[in-house]
Amino acid sequence: MMTIEQTVDIPPNHRLELDLPFELPVGRARVELTIIPEEKENPAKGETAFGCLHRFADPSKIPDEKGAWEQAVLEKYAKN
């Protein structure tokens, strides 16, 4: 098995042409193509991960957060 990673620009006709390495044997092969869209280089304001959930924040819940993870672990893994 061989993994090849390439970054390409997708043309308007959505047709891609790939150059495969000469090390590949001639004949039939199973080919998997995974398309991962790239992130915008300069996201517009409000599109970054940092602070995107700020509108859901409830300052009155902040005291409840102290020890919440520890309590959840105890509840999940406590032997009854």
N, C-alpha and C positions, 0 to 999 in steps of 0.2 A: 504494500500500500504506500502511496506517495501523497503528500499534502502539498498543494501549491496555493499560495496566497497572492492575489493581485488586486490592486486598486485600479479601477477603470472608470472612465466617464461613460455614462449611458447616453447613447446618441438618441436623437428624436425618433428614429425608426425602431428603437429598442432591440436592435440586433447587435450581438457581441461576437467578436472574433478573438479567439485565444490562441496564443503560441504555446504549445506544449513542449516540455523538455525532450531532447533526443534520446534520453535514457529510457523512455517508455517503450516497451516492446510493441511492435506492430501487431495489430489484431483487435479483437473485441475487448472492451473494458467497461466496467461499470463506472460512471462518472457522476459525482454528486456536486451540485452547485448550490452554494448557500449565499444568499444576497443579504448583506447587512448594511442598511442605509447609514451613511456617515452623519454625524451630528453637524449642525451648522457651526462654522468657525466662530462667529460672533453672534450669539443668540440675542434676540431683542430683549429689552427689559421685561422682566416677569416670566421669562422662559427658562431661567436657570433652576437647577434643583434646589439650590440654597434659598430657603425662604418661600418656596412655592406653596407650602401648606400653611403659611402664616395666617391666612384668612380663617382657618379652622381653629386657631389657637384660642384656648380659654384660660386666661391667667388665673382664674379661681381654682383650676385643677393642678396647678404647679405643686402645692404642698402634697397632693396625693401621689405625685410621681416619685417622691423620696421613698425608696424601699419597694417600689412596685415590681421591679424585675425579680428581686429576691423573693417576694411574696408569691409571684407567679410560679417560680421554680419550685418552691415549697409545696404549693398546691398541686402541681403537676406530678412531682416525684415523691411526695410524702407517702410512706407506707401506712395504710390503714388497717 
